[in-house]
Amino acid sequence: MLVQLASKHDYATLGVMKNLAHAVAALLITAWVGALWAIGYLAAPVLFYAQPDRQLAGLLAGQMFTWVNYLGMACAAYLLIYRIRLFGGTVLRQPLFWIVAVMLLITLILQCGLQPAIANLKAQVLPADIMHSTLAGRFKMLHGISSILYLIESLLGVMLVIKPRHIFQA
């Protein structure tokens, strides 16, 4: 009888932990995707509209995107580890795993590749405005690539938010 009570308690504890891990995953998806949309499609455009100094607006927007990227890396790490622990090797057959993995890859490309390249171009022309320099064409190209990747990541995020419930269930 004592063994049965202990195992029932263990199963109840496992159920609570599983529900907690699932709730954390849902909150992290909300935070990550919400930040992508709030910063990329609300705060940054408002900043460029309201701030007459475009260089300052760009600097501030860049800082916000950096923090969104850090948030994305942390959220993706948890979500990927959570799914691997939950499903083991079969996780590779699940759309949610690949959506998060691609979003993480885009985040890493933005944070470690494109944002430093853009910052480097800006630093080369300081104190002048990058848009009035010989590097304006390259800046526009990198900024365009960055914008397209950000849009793709944002749309993948929408798929995480409105996903069918069965994708998330164990």
Helices and strands as residue ranges (DSSP letters): H 2-38, I 39-43, H 44-50, H 54-87, G 88-93, H 95-109, I 110-114, H 115-125, G 130-132, H 136-161, H 165-168
